[in-house]
């Protein structure tokens, strides 16, 4: 288990997650969505750099979620 801090807007939450927890898991997590109030279209940033959904989140990381821009298919 590891701790991560997630920020969305002015809110943040620190929570313990599994060692193999990815950025995609975070973006799909109902508990994080409920706590911070974000929707399905987000991007995850660490130090201002967008992270791939398949990447495992490092221990003690601070992740900022932002609403992703709409894209045309």
Short mmCIF file of the C-alpha atoms (twelve columns), coordinates in Angstrom:
data_MODEL
# 
_entry.id   MODEL 
# 
loop_
_atom_site.group_PDB 
_atom_site.id 
_atom_site.type_symbol 
_atom_site.label_atom_id 
_atom_site.label_alt_id 
_atom_site.label_comp_id 
_atom_site.label_asym_id 
_atom_site.label_seq_id 
_atom_site.Cartn_x 
_atom_site.Cartn_y 
_atom_site.Cartn_z 
_atom_site.pdbx_PDB_model_num 
ATOM 1  C CA . UNK A 1  0.000   0.000  0.000   1 
ATOM 2  C CA . UNK A 2  1.077   3.571  -0.634  1 
ATOM 3  C CA . UNK A 3  -0.233  7.068  0.029   1 
ATOM 4  C CA . UNK A 4  -1.081  9.506  -2.760  1 
ATOM 5  C CA . UNK A 5  -2.485  13.032 -2.676  1 
ATOM 6  C CA . UNK A 6  -5.005  14.011 -5.329  1 
ATOM 7  C CA . UNK A 7  -5.981  17.627 -6.048  1 
ATOM 8  C CA . UNK A 8  -8.925  18.823 -8.105  1 
ATOM 9  C CA . UNK A 9  -9.768  22.514 -8.120  1 
ATOM 10 C CA . UNK A 10 -9.299  23.822 -4.576  1 
ATOM 11 C CA . UNK A 11 -9.986  20.430 -2.974  1 
ATOM 12 C CA . UNK A 12 -7.487  17.689 -2.163  1 
ATOM 13 C CA . UNK A 13 -7.512  14.268 -0.539  1 
ATOM 14 C CA . UNK A 14 -4.736  11.973 0.670   1 
ATOM 15 C CA . UNK A 15 -5.588  8.303  0.530   1 
ATOM 16 C CA . UNK A 16 -3.896  4.917  0.773   1 
ATOM 17 C CA . UNK A 17 -4.080  2.867  -2.435  1 
ATOM 18 C CA . UNK A 18 -2.685  -0.433 -3.755  1 
ATOM 19 C CA . UNK A 19 0.933   -0.512 -4.933  1 
ATOM 20 C CA . UNK A 20 -0.166  -1.158 -8.553  1 
ATOM 21 C CA . UNK A 21 -2.721  1.711  -8.611  1 
ATOM 22 C CA . UNK A 22 -2.476  3.557  -11.954 1 
ATOM 23 C CA . UNK A 23 -3.481  7.018  -13.150 1 
ATOM 24 C CA . UNK A 24 -6.329  5.333  -15.066 1 
ATOM 25 C CA . UNK A 25 -7.513  3.627  -11.873 1 
ATOM 26 C CA . UNK A 26 -7.553  7.036  -10.203 1 
ATOM 27 C CA . UNK A 27 -9.521  8.664  -13.012 1 
ATOM 28 C CA . UNK A 28 -12.074 5.808  -12.932 1 
ATOM 29 C CA . UNK A 29 -12.330 5.614  -9.119  1 
ATOM 30 C CA . UNK A 30 -15.844 6.285  -7.831  1 
ATOM 31 C CA . UNK A 31 -14.533 7.074  -4.333  1 
ATOM 32 C CA . UNK A 32 -12.154 9.774  -5.602  1 
ATOM 33 C CA . UNK A 33 -14.871 11.121 -7.927  1 
ATOM 34 C CA . UNK A 34 -17.317 11.368 -5.024  1 
ATOM 35 C CA . UNK A 35 -14.798 12.991 -2.683  1 
ATOM 36 C CA . UNK A 36 -13.496 15.583 -5.162  1 
ATOM 37 C CA . UNK A 37 -16.446 15.992 -7.552  1 
ATOM 38 C CA . UNK A 38 -14.727 15.394 -10.891 1 
ATOM 39 C CA . UNK A 39 -16.304 13.752 -13.921 1 
ATOM 40 C CA . UNK A 40 -15.228 11.237 -16.545 1 
ATOM 41 C CA . UNK A 41 -13.229 13.583 -18.784 1 
ATOM 42 C CA . UNK A 42 -10.056 14.372 -16.835 1 
ATOM 43 C CA . UNK A 43 -6.314  14.353 -17.323 1 
ATOM 44 C CA . UNK A 44 -3.816  13.539 -14.585 1 
ATOM 45 C CA . UNK A 45 -0.764  15.759 -14.087 1 
ATOM 46 C CA . UNK A 46 2.344   15.358 -11.927 1 
ATOM 47 C CA . UNK A 47 4.546   18.462 -11.747 1 
ATOM 48 C CA . UNK A 48 2.561   19.869 -14.685 1 
ATOM 49 C CA . UNK A 49 3.263   16.875 -16.958 1 
ATOM 50 C CA . UNK A 50 0.311   14.852 -18.256 1 
ATOM 51 C CA . UNK A 51 0.540   11.181 -17.266 1 
ATOM 52 C CA . UNK A 52 -0.464  8.105  -19.253 1 
ATOM 53 C CA . UNK A 53 -3.456  6.209  -17.819 1 
ATOM 54 C CA . UNK A 54 -1.475  2.923  -17.715 1 
ATOM 55 C CA . UNK A 55 1.383   4.362  -15.631 1 
ATOM 56 C CA . UNK A 56 1.580   3.276  -11.976 1 
ATOM 57 C CA . UNK A 57 1.372   6.235  -9.585  1 
ATOM 58 C CA . UNK A 58 4.568   6.540  -7.504  1 
ATOM 59 C CA . UNK A 59 4.337   6.393  -3.705  1 
ATOM 60 C CA . UNK A 60 3.729   9.765  -2.004  1 
ATOM 61 C CA . UNK A 61 2.957   11.442 -5.339  1 
ATOM 62 C CA . UNK A 62 0.785   14.533 -5.622  1 
ATOM 63 C CA . UNK A 63 -1.515  14.225 -8.631  1 
ATOM 64 C CA . UNK A 64 -3.485  17.175 -9.995  1 
ATOM 65 C CA . UNK A 65 -6.597  16.318 -11.980 1 
ATOM 66 C CA . UNK A 66 -7.891  18.771 -14.564 1 
ATOM 67 C CA . UNK A 67 -10.910 18.649 -16.817 1 
ATOM 68 C CA . UNK A 68 -9.791  17.494 -20.261 1 
ATOM 69 C CA . UNK A 69 -10.661 19.592 -23.299 1 
ATOM 70 C CA . UNK A 70 -13.239 18.199 -25.674 1 
ATOM 71 C CA . UNK A 71 -11.753 16.535 -28.731 1 
ATOM 72 C CA . UNK A 72 -13.269 15.700 -32.097 1 
ATOM 73 C CA . UNK A 73 -13.306 12.047 -33.098 1 
# 
